[in-house]
Amino acid sequence: MYAPSGPKKWKTSRNLLVKVDAQLQNRDDDPRGPWSDAPFTAPGYRRGQQYDITTPTGQVLRPPRGRSWYATERSYLDLLADDRIWFPKGGDGSPRLKLFAHQLRGLVPFTMWSAADTGTNDDAKRHLMTMFPEREVFDTPKPESLMERIIHIATNAGELVVDIFGGSGTTAAVAHKMHRRWVVAERNTQTLLDFLLPRLQSVVNGYDLGGVTETANWMGGGSFEIVHVSPRLGVLAKKFQPEALKHRFATLKEFRRPLQSKNKCSPAA
Ligand SMILES: C[S@@+](CC[C@H](N)C(=O)[O-])C[C@H]1O[C@@H](n2cnc3c(N)ncnc32)[C@H](O)[C@@H]1O
């Protein structure tokens, strides 16, 4: 992700990833619920945090070289008594601190995002095919969940998302569902008519039930305007000139019927 503000400012302005409950596990049936875990160590040598820890299997451990335990021995014993310390590898591994949902701050975005995190091209293709069953869709569209993560990290509600290569409109559709303002440019009028416009109209109407609609709690609402910008070079064919386009927008059949489902969501207030 490129941040024009530079790395220092970016670190303070970016949004952290939300740790979702589904990513927490309850490996020891803790009655307090599922938890995540973090190493019970801290960087640097701190004299008060160098002591022996005995694992449930009887192994006596010291902090790794150049590091200390995460807390003093007294705090460690309190945490142990409160069942907040987890020893992996069947009780033989280094101690880890159990962290319950309410104790977790967001995660600093990491570099590699797997299909489980942000979906696949196939997910995106299936979504497009439900919206446009009669059309041949793009080969490698982006999943909405990928754009959701990027837009979440880089912007807040009400801010502007710009996509100068509109295509099938994934970026604008997700930005809209996430209550961002957006500007999208597309030079191919046929792509605009076949995909971009009907897709965005279905998002506004609350007819698009796929992609991030559920996670973003999107129920329809908002609006957009179409602005025609004449090309700097060349002349548009007659059927792409403003008057002809106006007529085609008005008669586009996707504007008049739900794209995906008979069950329209209730429009957002
Ligand atoms: C791969 S798609 C982009 C997908 C899109 N960003 C999304 O979120 O779904 C690329 C699109 O950029 C359009 N394009 C390429 N050059 C352009 C330009 N100079 N101005 C506007 N659109 C352009 C192409 O027509 C094509 O539809």
The ligand as an SDF file (V2000), in Angstrom:
LIG
                    3D

 27 29  0  0  0  0  0  0  0  0999 V2000
   -8.9250   -4.4260  -14.3670 C   0  0  0  0  0  0  0  0  0  0  0  0
  -10.1490   -3.2080  -14.6020 S   0  0  0  0  0  0  0  0  0  0  0  0
  -10.1110   -2.4320  -13.0360 C   0  0  0  0  0  0  0  0  0  0  0  0
  -10.9670   -3.0710  -11.9850 C   0  0  0  0  0  0  0  0  0  0  0  0
  -11.4840   -2.0920  -10.9870 C   0  0  0  0  0  0  0  0  0  0  0  0
  -10.4530   -1.2370  -10.4010 N   0  0  0  0  0  0  0  0  0  0  0  0
  -12.3590   -2.7260   -9.8880 C   0  0  0  0  0  0  0  0  0  0  0  0
  -12.2560   -2.3200   -8.7040 O   0  0  0  0  0  0  0  0  0  0  0  0
  -13.1730   -3.6020  -10.1910 O   0  0  0  0  0  0  0  0  0  0  0  0
   -9.3210   -2.0090  -15.6080 C   0  0  0  0  0  0  0  0  0  0  0  0
  -10.2770   -1.0090  -16.2680 C   0  0  0  0  0  0  0  0  0  0  0  0
   -9.5750    0.1980  -16.4840 O   0  0  0  0  0  0  0  0  0  0  0  0
  -10.0970    0.8000  -17.6580 C   0  0  0  0  0  0  0  0  0  0  0  0
   -9.1000    1.7750  -18.1610 N   0  0  0  0  0  0  0  0  0  0  0  0
   -7.8930    1.5390  -18.7120 C   0  0  0  0  0  0  0  0  0  0  0  0
   -7.2830    2.7010  -19.0230 N   0  0  0  0  0  0  0  0  0  0  0  0
   -8.1100    3.6990  -18.6310 C   0  0  0  0  0  0  0  0  0  0  0  0
   -8.0240    5.1310  -18.6590 C   0  0  0  0  0  0  0  0  0  0  0  0
   -6.9700    5.7400  -19.1800 N   0  0  0  0  0  0  0  0  0  0  0  0
   -9.0340    5.8310  -18.1480 N   0  0  0  0  0  0  0  0  0  0  0  0
  -10.1310    5.2080  -17.6200 C   0  0  0  0  0  0  0  0  0  0  0  0
  -10.2570    3.8610  -17.5570 N   0  0  0  0  0  0  0  0  0  0  0  0
   -9.2750    3.1090  -18.0580 C   0  0  0  0  0  0  0  0  0  0  0  0
  -10.3070   -0.3890  -18.5870 C   0  0  0  0  0  0  0  0  0  0  0  0
  -11.2570   -0.0820  -19.5870 O   0  0  0  0  0  0  0  0  0  0  0  0
  -10.7880   -1.4780  -17.6110 C   0  0  0  0  0  0  0  0  0  0  0  0
  -12.1970   -1.5380  -17.5800 O   0  0  0  0  0  0  0  0  0  0  0  0
  1  2  1  0
  2  3  1  0
  2 10  1  0
  3  4  1  0
  4  5  1  0
  5  6  1  0
  5  7  1  0
  7  8  2  0
  7  9  1  0
 10 11  1  0
 11 12  1  0
 11 26  1  0
 12 13  1  0
 13 14  1  0
 13 24  1  0
 14 15  1  0
 14 23  1  0
 15 16  2  0
 16 17  1  0
 17 18  1  0
 17 23  2  0
 18 19  1  0
 18 20  2  0
 20 21  1  0
 21 22  2  0
 22 23  1  0
 24 25  1  0
 24 26  1  0
 26 27  1  0
M  CHG  2   2   1   9  -1
M  END
$$$$
